[in-house]
């Protein structure tokens, strides 16, 4: 295959080569964007969910229909817990129903879980456990380390998730990346990183000015250029970068991808990059760039793609 061939990809994909003597971590983005966020992470027979911003029916399915988790190749019975980043609706919309169905612990900061429980009107049939940024917690076979982020929520956080020597960092919904955040992100082998908007599209777009200021502010969302700056600093210390939480109005998957490639510069050929978009899939398909290639366009839904780290 030539290094700049364009390939149309359909089906379940393994995007990263396995590294000898390392624990395999499998990742599926079940939802990403302002209409809902959820990521499934599996390793050595157990799994975690990060956020549950879509309905339980969409994520877990019903008696007669398989949900996104099953379609991705995941297994609900393997889930040991749900990590929550913050209490905004696109991250907790389905949390109560998913938690009640799985009956597994839900983890979040004190501020996040207090806000969730205040919003909840129905029964909660699962354990609620609080975590503190900077501390480490054992959940199944995973080691989980929350870290503070900068977003207009009560006590938002990201997560560094480890299994054996393999580390994945989940960092979305933050207006800036501080030095202390970067010190956590730089320990990861792969990153799920917000690439929310193109500044030019946001400026010229239909949003009211107060919302534009919120999105672009220090407690808003990372732009494509912000994400590229993080990737530039990481270089080839990572093997996988999943660009997440893309705006439907103010971004394009291909634009997020190309900006990330520019940030990685000479390291782009050694890093798998995926722009996870679950909006208007017929017109805005997810975009993936393989090592050593220019670009590949994925025409299928992003939750059907599984990544090995």
C-alpha positions, 0 to 999 in steps of 0.5 A: 500500500502506498503511503498516501493511498486513500482507503474506505474502511467499513467494519471493526478495525484494530488500529494499533500494533500490539507491543510485546510484553505489554497489557492490551487495552481495548477502547471503543468510543460509544458516543462523542460530542454535545449530544452525548459522550461515553467510552468503553475500555476493556483489558484482561477480562474487565472493563470500565465506562467513562461517562454515560451521556446517551440513553441506556437503550442506545448504549446497552441495548434492549432484549431485542436489540443490541446497543452500541456497547455490544456492537463495538464488541464490548460486554456489559457483564465485564464492566466493573464501574463507571467513571464520571468526568462531570455533571453536564447532561451530555455526560450523565444523561443516561448515567442513572439508567445505565448504573441501575441496569449494570448495578456497578459502582459509579465514581466521580469527584465529590462535587460531580456526584453531589450535583448528579444526585441533586439532579436525579429524581428517581431511585439510584440502585448502584453504589456511588463512590467519590474520588479525589484528584491526585489520588489513585484507586483500584477498580477491577484490574485497572488503576485509576487516577483522576486529575482536575481539569478547567471546565464550568462544572462543579468539580470536573476531572479527567482520568489516567487509566492504567492496566499493567504497563499500559496507560490511557489518558481521558481528557475532555471538557477543559478550556486549558491544559495546565502544566499539572494536567500535562504532567499527567497526560505525558505519562500515557501511551494513548490519549482521548483528547478534546478537539472541540472547535475550529476558532474560525468556525466558532467566530463566524458561526451562528452561536450567540456571543456569550456562548462563543466566549464560554466555549473559547474561555479558560473553562470552556473547551479545547480548540483544534489548535489547543489539541494540536499543541498538546500532541506536539508536546507529547510527540511520539511518546504516545501511540494512539490519539483519539480526538473527541467531543467535536462540535457539530456546528463549529468543527469538521472531523477532517479539519480536527484530524489535519490540525492534529497531524500538523501538531504532531509534525514529523511524529504523525507517521508513528501515531494512530489518529482518530477523529471520533464523530457521532453526528450526521454520519452520512455527511460527517463520517469519523476520520482515521489516519493510519501510521505511514499514510495520509488519511483514511475516511471511515464511513461507518459509525465510530462505535463500531471501531475498536482500538488496541493500545 
